[in-house]
Amino acid sequence: MATLEVCDRPSCCSSACCGGDPAAARFEADLAWLESQGVAVRRCPQADAADGPVVCVEGRVVSRAGYPTRAQLAAWCGVEEKPAAGCCAAACCG
């Protein structure tokens, strides 16, 4: 399975959601999801990551600014992103 490295500003906690940035909170949830899929997620604090995290997969930089989406992370790591289960077979309700 792939190894993903995230170099980002240090946070006061592991959730990185204290600053009220919904994108950061979503990204943290997506990283937890990747780990549950068997991807090794490593962190390296980087004080000058002002534009968001630098994300590397297998040592190759794949993103330098902003928070990647779950779909991007899944594609880069070779993980199948399964659609969310809904209340019916159509799964249109999320």
N, C-alpha and C positions, 0 to 999 in steps of 0.2 A: 504494500500500500504506500501511497505517497507521503512525503514529509512536507509540511507547509510551515514556513517561518514568517512571523509577523513582527516587524520592527515598528514600534509606535511610541508615542509619548507615554511616559510612565503614568499610571493611574493610581488613585488612592485605594482602589480595591480591584478585585479580579473581574468585576462586572463592567467596569468602565462606563457605567451609565449615570454616575453621580452628577455629571455636568449637564444633564438634561438633553443630551443629543440623541434623538431617536435612532439616527443612523448608526451611532456607536453601539447602542443597545442591541439593535438588529444584528449587527456584525458579530457581537459577542455571542448571540444566540446561534448564529450560523456557524461560528467556530466550534461551539459545543456540539452542534449537530454533526459537523465533520468528524469530530473525535468519536462520536457514537457510531460512525460509519467505518471506523478503523484508521482514519488519517491521523498521523502524528502531527500535532500542532505545537510548535515551539515559539516562544516569545523572546524578543530581544529589545529591551528598552532603548529608545532613541530619542533624545531630548529635542532634536531639531526636526522631528517629523510633523511640521506644522500643517501640511496639506493632507494629512491622513497617513495611514500606515503604508509602509513599503512591504509588499507581500511577495515572497519567493516560494516557488515549488521546485523541489529537488535542486536547490541552489540557483535557479534561474528567476530573475525578477519578472513578475507578471503584472504588477500594478504598483504605481508610485504615488498616486493621489486619489483621495476619496476612498470610500468604503466599497469594496466589491460586493456584488449581489451573491446570494446563495447559488444561483444558477452558474455564475462565473466561477465561484470557488469549486463547485462540484465538477464542472467541465475541466478545470485546470488539474484537479486531483484525480480525475478518472472515476468519479463516483456518480452513480445514477441518481438523479434527483427525482424522487417519486412524488407525484401530485398529492396534495393533501386529501385525506379521506373526507368525504362529505356525508350528508345524511341519507343520500340516495345513490343509485348507480350512476347518475349523471355527474355527480361531484361538482355541480355548478355553484353550490352554496358555501364552498370553502372548507 
